[in-house]
Amino acid sequence: MSQYRTYIIAAVGALLLLWLLWQEYRRTNKRFLTGRILVSILAVVSLAMLGISLHSAEKEEEQTPVPPSAAIVAPPRFLACNWERHLGYLQPVHFTGRYHNTTSSTIRIHLSFAGETLDSITIPASKDTTFRLQTVPPFLGTGLLKVMALAGKDTLSTAPVPVEVAPVQPLRVLFVAASPDVENRFLADWLSSQGMAVAMRSQVAARQYSTRFDNMSNVSLDALTTGLLDKFDVVVADRQALTATEKATLTEYMQHHDIGLLLHPDSNTVVPQIAGEVLLKDSMGKPSAVMHHRSMGKVLEWGNNSTYTWQLSGDSMRYRRFWSTLLSAAARSMEPKTTITLAPAFAAVNNEVTITLRNTGPLLDTVVNVGETRLPLAQHPLLPAEWRTTWWPGKNGWQLLKYQNIAINEYIFGPDEWPELQRKRSVVADKAAESSLAAPASWWWAIAFLAACIILWIEKKL
């Protein structure tokens, strides 16, 4: 029936046109007769062409040939993935993805660097699974983590996970201890060795404290005041070390400032006591560190008060990963005034890439430099803080983008890197292009039909 729909539309249009012409011929008022006939013809033709064009688009969609590969079982593959491309020092990368396991056995997804697995997860057989992996990149600057899908000893796929880690940002940490503590000492030693500012107050007797300062000048730690808290990004505290007044001050301060509070577990604490965002899990999959937002502030709690034993046993990577995750989550946020992003997310060599610059301050220049290439920016017509330009990268790998004194590295993917997601992007882009080309034809006929109807209505009222 659908193959005759065009003829039916044409026949109905012809009958409608004959009826309209007969009505014009019988009309007593012969003024503008020729014009009315031409407009009537335009209205009927536009209406018929609108119906034919919509039917043609529907027919093409129905008759789109199915690739032979779709008739067989598709191989296991990533359907989607995302991660932070730019990180601050000590910040973890969160790799989230969706994997379709079409096999009858489990598949293991590994996130690794230099051959060492940093995190992994098992995808059940014959399941479409959403997952999340995370780790603290063990490098500064640009680097490539790797995601691998393994079925037993067989490697099904491997793909790069490019990440740029910014240089060390001066994190300021205040320790408030109920007594001199090995756990605090190891953590303070590790932070100070990383160039972080550390201040520690340990109670040695009633109203008597020992203090320690690393990478900062001495300040009074006798009481937690608003002025003192302004000098730090994170507070690591024992519950019993804080007086009632200090607890009230800290609670009030967190209502208006995004400082982080890390609470040491009690001696009988096994798992965190507060509900919130799970930051880390133990080997059994149970939460080992959680974060709870308190207005603008953050409260973090964990269940292991002897992480220093990891350092003693030589497992420094585990120690670094644990504390980097907690401290980066607790630290104050520092939003840059100017950001540069690329679209699509999997920017590929020899493909169009849109560079977007968002700037909340005054814009002193309207050019982005990529190597030796200068790319002029155009302001978005509706978003005054957003500027865009188009770029066609000629090579894959890391590319340096510069705007004034801001320099960031962006990774351009080769044709064999994440091919399934690049193909998905191409299909979406092609469909969007086809729709954009087909839509104007339909809309032009609709506009012509409406214009003809309006003209006939106005003429009748005159």
Summary of the structure (lengths in Angstrom):
residues: 462
radius of gyration: 32.6
end to end distance: 44.1
largest distance: 112.2
contacts: 1289
relative contact order: 0.09
helix: 33%
strand: 34%
